[in-house]
């Protein structure tokens, strides 16, 4: 299932367990989402073409 970064940041989606964050822009949004997910107890893997 795919969710947008802003859904995670504003709390619309509360994800748990293993979560993959794909960052194709290289901006701060993905890292902010990762921080929010980790604080919520998720295990996060970041994927980027960079």
N, C-alpha and C positions, 0 to 999 in steps of 0.2 A: 504494500500500500504506500502511496506517495502523499506527502503533506508539504505544504509550503512553509518556508522559514518563518513568515510572519504569524502563521497559525500557532507555531511553537512559542514564539516570543510573547504574544499577547495572551497565551493560555487557552486558546480555543481547542488545541490538541495537547493532551497530556500523555506523552509516550513513555513507555517503560520497557525494560528488557534491553535487548541488543538493537541499536539504532545506527543506521548508516546515514551520514550527512554528505551529500555530494555538492561540492563547491566549484561551480564552473566560472564564477566571476572574480574570485580572489579578493572579495571585499570583506568587510567586518560582519556582515549579516550571518554568515555561516558559523563563524567563531562565536558570535553572541548566542546563536541557537545551540551550539555545542555546550556552552557554559550553562545555559538554562536546562538542557537535558541532563547534564551531569549532576547539577544541583537537585534535580527531581529523582535521581537514582538510576538513570539509564547508563548502560555501557555503550560508548559511542566510538564509531570508526569514521574517520574523515577521509573522503576520497576527493582528489583534485587532479586535473591534468597538469598542473604546475609541478 
